Amino acid sequence: MQTYLWRFMRRFGALGLFLTSLFALSGCGGGSGDTPAGSTGEVVIGLTDAEGDFLTYAVDVKQLTLTKANGAVVNVLPQATRVDFAQYTELTELFTAATVPAGQYTKATLTLDYSTADIQVEAGGSAKKAEVKDSNGNPIGITEVQVTLENASPLVVAPGIPAHLTLDFDLESSHSVNTAATPAQVTLNPILIADVKLEDPKPHRMRGLLAGVDQNAARIDLNIRPFYTPDNGAFGQLGAYVDDQTVYEIDGQGYTGSAGLAALAKETPNSWVVVHGAINTVTKRFEASEVYGGSSVPGSQYDMVTGVVIARNGDSLTVNAGSIVKPDGTLIFKENITVDVSAISKVTRQLSKDPFTKNDISVGQRLMLLGAWNPNTNSLDSPVLARMLISQISGTVVQPISGNTLTLALHYLNGRPAGQYKFTDTGASAASYEVDITGLMPNGVTAGDAVRVRGFAPPSAHPPPTSLPRR
């Protein structure tokens, strides 16, 4: 699925290189405000986040309501769920699909509960616990975050036309952070941004229980369970459409196209499935680029660690973990976890069905690992699968592009300061970090420009340049 990533990057501008920080939202509206009394329609809502200073921002979302132009209020969230907003700067999670009364909706409101929040900021290259207070210095319990839709365009729900809305709780603009205090002090002035125009090129993710596979229609139906919610609650059902280019990983085995769909059809009903893709702006359908099923689904059978490799010594990885997810949906946040990959049997890479090995994992690589987390040693024991995920680097161009090589003074890698990484396994240098841009056309990018690039770190046994995905 190189083509999908290539297009995703191209829409930002210079084919994978873009020069400004960004946040955007997606969604669509259809129909008019004049609908028959008693009629209903479907609205699909996603959550995302702009980039900020937070390594973890886990709070409980108690309620999500939509307000109609006539003042009527509809709750579209069937139950409370915990969301780590810091994990959604690079994708939009499909949150809920609800049937609501048709008409125009002009406001969305998130009710957040901070009483057991887990919030950490980056301070001096390390994670630091933070307290969130209001503008008067008071601790925050339950608070509402609202956005008015009518200034741009209302959310229009009509029979037979799914409406899409993405909500962005903008962490960067919503907070001022003082990392000098212990714990760090964070002042909240919440800003929620919404859009209904499907203009955001961020990929979408849908997680849920397998409701059915229609091989003739090339569609997968899921009962949505977002944010590692356990297998209960009714967040709605949504279909994902696949094609011959869709990449699958089912129980650790890679497939492409119809073979993958056939393999998924053999999975047990109500088994876990995760789909990555995008909303088609013309058909308004969710189209899948990647599908994961069975034991390949994070948190379905094994403990899941998601993080970034910050050091490697032989087969011992030090992973700066954003989160650990237990099979029951429990979220645990740790800083560094040790993983021994000497006996790991499966190494895969996002957007590819090709085989990989432990030697393809190197410093700077964002990684998802399945195994058994040992809280006593803070290690992941007996890892059964490692999946290399798309990584993002940002820095300043230090010299004109030479052939297919872009050289950066590296500032951040996957949101973490470059100084956190020990590049001894690849020979890379943060001061002159080389990026392979074969196949891209970075028009106008020159020395002194600030850029971001998405791709994969080079194999551990080889020196740079960093490889962008071409498989």
C-alpha positions in Angstrom: 0.0 0.0 0.0 2.8 2.4 -0.8 0.4 4.3 -3.1 -1.9 5.1 -0.2 0.9 6.5 1.9 2.3 8.4 -1.1 -1.0 10.1 -1.8 -1.6 10.8 1.9 1.8 12.6 2.1 1.4 14.4 -1.2 -1.8 16.2 -0.1 0.3 18.1 2.4 2.3 19.7 -0.3 5.7 18.6 -1.4 5.1 14.9 -1.5 5.8 14.0 2.1 7.4 17.3 3.2 5.5 20.1 4.7 6.7 23.2 6.4 4.1 24.2 8.9 2.6 22.5 12.0 -1.0 21.5 11.2 -4.2 20.3 12.5 -7.3 19.6 10.5 -10.6 17.9 10.7 -12.7 15.8 8.5 -16.4 15.1 8.0 -19.2 15.7 5.6 -22.8 16.9 5.7 -25.6 16.3 3.3 -29.2 17.2 2.7 -31.0 20.3 3.9 -32.4 21.5 7.1 -36.0 20.7 5.9 -36.6 17.1 6.9 -39.9 15.3 7.7 -40.8 15.1 11.3 -39.7 11.9 12.9 -37.1 11.1 10.3 -33.6 10.0 11.3 -30.1 9.7 9.8 -26.7 8.4 10.7 -23.8 10.5 11.9 -20.2 9.1 12.2 -18.0 11.0 14.6 -14.2 10.8 14.9 -11.7 12.2 17.4 -8.3 13.6 16.7 -5.8 16.0 18.1 -3.3 18.7 17.1 0.3 18.3 18.1 1.3 19.7 21.5 3.7 19.2 24.5 2.0 16.2 25.9 3.3 12.7 26.0 0.2 11.4 27.6 -3.2 13.1 28.0 -5.6 10.4 29.2 -9.0 11.6 30.5 -12.4 10.0 30.7 -14.9 11.2 28.1 -18.2 11.0 30.0 -20.6 12.3 27.3 -20.7 13.6 23.7 -23.8 15.6 22.7 -25.0 17.3 19.6 -27.3 20.3 19.8 -29.8 21.0 17.0 -30.6 24.4 15.7 -33.9 24.3 17.6 -32.1 23.6 20.9 -32.8 19.9 21.2 -29.8 17.9 22.6 -28.9 14.4 21.5 -26.3 12.2 23.4 -24.4 10.1 20.8 -22.0 8.3 23.3 -23.5 5.1 24.8 -21.0 4.9 27.6 -18.0 6.7 29.1 -14.6 5.7 27.8 -11.0 6.8 28.4 -9.1 8.6 25.6 -5.5 9.5 25.5 -5.7 12.5 23.2 -1.9 12.6 22.8 -1.9 9.4 20.8 -4.1 10.9 18.0 -2.0 13.6 16.5 -1.4 11.4 13.4 -4.8 9.8 12.9 -8.5 10.2 13.5 -10.2 7.5 15.6 -13.7 6.6 14.5 -15.5 7.2 17.8 -19.1 6.4 17.4 -21.8 5.9 14.7 -25.3 6.9 15.9 -28.7 7.2 14.5 -30.1 10.7 15.4 -33.0 12.8 14.5 -32.6 14.4 11.1 -31.9 18.1 10.9 -29.2 20.7 11.4 -26.8 20.5 14.3 -25.0 23.6 15.4 -23.0 22.6 18.5 -21.0 19.7 19.8 -20.1 19.2 23.5 -17.5 16.9 25.1 -17.9 16.2 28.8 -14.5 15.3 30.3 -13.7 14.0 33.7 -10.2 14.8 35.0 -10.6 13.2 38.5 -8.4 10.2 37.5 -6.6 11.8 34.5 -3.0 10.6 33.6 -1.2 13.6 32.0 2.5 13.8 31.3 4.5 16.4 29.5 8.0 16.4 28.0 10.6 18.2 30.2 14.3 18.1 29.5 13.9 15.0 27.3 12.0 13.0 30.0 8.3 12.4 30.9 7.0 14.5 33.8 3.7 14.2 35.6 1.4 17.2 35.3 -1.6 18.7 37.1 -4.3 20.4 35.1 -6.0 23.4 36.7 -8.4 26.1 35.5 -7.5 29.7 34.8 -8.1 30.5 38.5 -5.7 27.8 39.7 -8.4 25.4 40.8 -8.2 21.6 40.2 -10.5 20.4 37.4 -13.0 17.7 37.9 -15.7 17.4 35.3 -15.8 20.1 32.6 -17.5 20.7 29.3 -15.6 21.5 26.0 -17.8 22.9 23.3 -17.6 24.0 19.7 -20.2 25.9 17.6 -20.6 24.6 14.1 -22.8 27.3 12.6 -20.0 29.8 11.9 -18.5 27.6 9.2 -21.3 25.2 8.3 -23.7 23.1 10.3 -23.7 19.4 10.5 -26.7 18.3 8.4 -28.1 14.8 9.1 -30.5 13.5 6.5 -32.1 10.0 5.9 -29.9 7.8 3.8 -26.8 10.1 3.8 -24.2 9.3 6.5 -22.9 12.6 7.9 -19.3 12.7 9.2 -17.9 15.0 11.9 -14.4 15.1 13.3 -13.7 16.8 16.6 -10.2 18.1 17.4 -9.5 18.8 21.1 -6.6 21.1 20.3 -4.1 20.3 23.2 -1.5 22.8 22.1 -3.9 25.8 21.9 -5.9 24.7 24.9 -3.1 24.7 27.5 -0.3 26.7 28.9 2.4 24.5 30.4 4.9 25.2 33.2 7.4 22.4 33.3 9.6 24.0 36.0 7.1 23.1 38.7 6.9 19.6 40.3 4.5 18.2 39.2 4.3 20.3 36.0 1.5 22.8 36.1 -0.9 23.0 33.2 -3.6 25.6 32.8 -6.7 24.6 30.7 -8.6 27.0 28.4 -10.3 24.4 26.3 -10.5 24.8 22.5 -12.5 22.3 20.5 -12.4 22.5 16.7 -14.8 20.9 14.3 -15.3 20.5 10.6 -17.8 18.8 8.4 -16.0 19.1 5.0 -13.8 16.0 4.8 -10.7 18.1 4.1 -8.3 16.4 6.5 -5.8 14.0 4.9 -5.1 12.2 8.2 -5.7 8.5 8.1 -8.7 7.1 10.0 -8.8 4.1 12.3 -11.8 1.9 13.2 -11.5 -0.7 15.9 -14.3 -3.1 16.8 -15.8 -6.6 16.8 -16.4 -8.5 13.5 -20.0 -8.3 12.6 -19.7 -9.7 9.1 -17.7 -10.0 5.9 -19.5 -9.6 2.6 -17.0 -10.9 0.0 -19.3 -10.0 -3.0 -19.7 -6.4 -1.9 -16.0 -6.3 -0.7 -17.1 -4.9 2.7 -16.2 -5.6 6.3 -18.8 -4.7 9.0 -17.7 -3.9 12.5 -19.4 -3.1 15.8 -17.3 -0.1 16.8 -15.3 -0.3 20.1 -13.0 2.7 20.0 -9.9 3.4 22.2 -9.5 -0.2 23.4 -12.9 -0.2 24.9 -13.8 -3.7 26.2 -16.3 -5.8 24.2 -19.4 -4.2 25.5 -21.4 -1.1 24.8 -23.1 0.0 21.6 -21.0 2.5 19.7 -22.7 1.7 16.5 -21.9 -0.4 13.4 -20.0 0.8 10.4 -18.8 -0.8 7.1 -15.3 -0.6 5.6 -14.9 -1.2 1.9 -11.8 -3.0 0.6 -10.2 -3.5 -2.8 -7.3 -5.4 -4.5 -4.7 -3.1 -2.9 -5.9 -3.5 0.7 -3.2 -5.1 2.9 -4.1 -7.6 5.6 -2.5 -9.1 8.6 -4.6 -12.0 10.1 -3.1 -13.9 13.0 0.4 -12.7 12.0 0.0 -13.8 8.4 0.2 -11.2 5.6 -2.2 -11.0 2.6 -3.3 -8.7 -0.1 -6.7 -8.2 -1.8 -9.3 -11.0 -1.9 -7.1 -13.5 -0.2 -7.0 -11.3 2.9 -10.8 -10.8 2.8 -11.3 -14.6 2.6 -9.0 -15.1 5.5 -10.8 -12.6 7.6 -14.2 -14.2 6.7 -12.9 -17.4 8.5 -12.4 -15.5 11.8 -14.8 -16.1 14.6 -17.8 -13.6 14.7 -17.2 -10.9 17.3 -13.4 -11.3 17.1 -11.4 -8.1 17.2 -10.6 -6.3 14.0 -8.8 -3.0 13.3 -9.1 -1.1 10.0 -7.0 1.8 8.8 -8.2 3.9 5.8 -9.8 7.1 4.8 -13.3 8.5 4.0 -13.9 8.8 0.3 -14.9 12.4 -0.3 -17.2 11.4 -3.2 -18.9 8.2 -2.0 -18.7 9.1 1.7 -17.6 5.5 2.3 -14.8 4.4 4.6 -12.2 2.7 2.4 -9.7 0.4 4.0 -5.9 0.4 3.3 -5.0 -1.9 6.1 -6.9 -4.6 8.0 -5.7 -6.5 11.1 -7.6 -9.5 12.6 -7.3 -12.2 15.2 -4.1 -12.2 17.3 -2.7 -9.4 15.1 -5.1 -6.9 16.8 -3.4 -4.9 19.5 -4.8 -5.8 22.9 -7.0 -8.7 21.8 -5.1 -11.6 23.3 -1.8 -10.2 24.5 -0.5 -7.2 26.3 0.3 -4.5 23.8 3.2 -2.0 24.0 3.2 1.0 21.6 6.3 3.2 21.6 9.5 4.2 20.0 12.9 2.4 20.1 15.3 4.8 21.7 18.2 2.4 22.1 19.3 -1.0 20.9 22.1 -3.2 22.4 22.2 -6.5 20.5 18.8 -8.0 20.7 17.8 -5.8 23.7 15.5 -2.9 22.8 14.7 0.0 25.0 11.3 1.2 24.0 9.9 4.5 25.2 6.3 3.4 25.6 3.4 5.7 25.2 1.1 3.1 26.5 0.5 -0.5 27.5 -2.9 -2.0 26.7 -4.2 -5.1 28.5 -6.7 -7.5 26.9 -9.4 -6.2 29.2 -8.9 -2.7 27.9 -6.9 -1.4 30.9 -4.4 1.4 29.9 -1.1 1.6 31.7 1.5 4.4 31.0 5.2 3.7 31.4 8.3 5.5 30.3 10.9 2.9 29.2 10.4 -0.8 28.7 13.0 -3.5 27.8 12.2 -6.0 25.1 14.4 -9.0 24.1 13.7 -9.8 20.5 16.2 -12.7 20.2 13.4 -15.3 19.8 10.6 -13.2 18.3 8.9 -15.1 15.6 6.9 -12.4 13.7 8.1 -9.0 12.5 5.8 -7.1 10.2 5.6 -3.6 8.8 2.7 -1.3 8.3 1.4 -1.1 4.7 3.4 -4.2 3.7 2.8 -8.0 3.6 6.5 -8.7 3.0 8.4 -10.6 5.7 10.8 -8.8 8.0 13.2 -9.8 10.7 14.4 -8.5 14.1 17.3 -6.9 12.3 14.9 -4.5 10.5 14.1 -2.9 13.9 16.3 0.1 14.7 16.5 3.2 16.9 13.9 5.8 15.9 11.4 3.2 14.8 7.9 3.4 16.1 6.8 0.0 17.2 3.8 -2.0 18.3 4.7 -5.2 20.3 2.6 -8.0 21.6 3.6 -10.2 24.5 3.4 -10.4 28.3 4.2 -7.3 30.2 6.1 -8.0 33.4 5.5 -5.1 35.9 8.2 -6.3 38.2 11.0 -6.0 35.6 9.2 -3.4 33.4 9.9 -5.6 30.4 7.8 -7.3 27.7 8.4 -11.0 28.1 8.0 -13.6 25.3 7.1 -11.1 22.5 5.2 -12.9 19.8 4.9 -10.0 17.2 6.6 -6.7 16.5 5.0 -4.4 13.9 7.0 -1.5 12.6 4.7 1.6 12.3 5.0 4.7 10.2 7.3 7.1 12.0 7.6 10.9 11.7 10.7 13.1 11.9 11.0 16.8 12.0 14.1 19.0 11.6 15.8 21.7 9.6 17.3 21.2 6.2 21.1 21.7 6.6 22.2 21.5 3.0 20.7 21.5 -0.5 19.2 18.2 -1.6 21.8 15.9 -3.1 20.3 13.3 -5.5 17.8 11.3 -3.4 19.2 12.3 0.0 17.7 15.0 2.2 19.9 15.9 5.2 18.4 17.3 8.3 19.4 18.7 11.7 17.0 16.4 13.5 14.8 18.1 16.1 12.1 15.5 16.9 11.5 11.9 16.1 8.0 10.6 16.7 7.3 13.6 19.0 10.4 13.0 21.2 13.5 15.2 21.3 16.4 13.9 19.2 18.6 13.9 22.2 16.6 11.0 23.7 17.9 8.6 21.0 21.1 6.6 20.8 21.8 6.0 17.1 24.8 3.7 17.6 23.0 0.8 15.9 22.6 2.7 12.6 25.5 5.1 12.7 23.1 8.0 12.2 23.7 11.5 13.6 21.0 13.9 14.8 23.1 16.8 13.5 23.1 15.4 9.9 20.3 12.9 9.7 19.9 11.6 6.2 16.6 10.7 4.6 16.1 8.7 1.4 13.5 10.6 -0.7 13.5 8.4 -3.7 10.3 8.8 -5.6 9.3 12.1 -4.0 9.5 15.5 -5.5 10.3 18.1 -2.7 9.9 21.1 -4.9 11.0 24.3 -3.2 12.6 22.7 -0.2 16.0 24.1 0.5 18.6 24.7 3.3 17.1 26.3 6.3 13.5 25.0 5.8 11.8 23.2 8.6 10.2 20.0 7.4 8.5 16.8 8.5 8.9 13.4 6.8 7.0 10.2 7.4 8.6 6.8 6.7 10.5 4.0 8.4 13.9 3.9 10.2 16.7 2.0 8.4 17.5 -1.6 9.3 19.6 -2.0 12.5 22.5 -3.7 10.7 22.9 -0.9 8.1 23.9 2.8 8.1 21.5 5.6 7.0 19.9 7.0 4.9 16.5 6.5 6.4 14.1 4.6 4.1 10.7 5.9 3.2 8.2 3.0 2.5 8.5 1.8 -1.1 7.2 -1.7 -0.7 
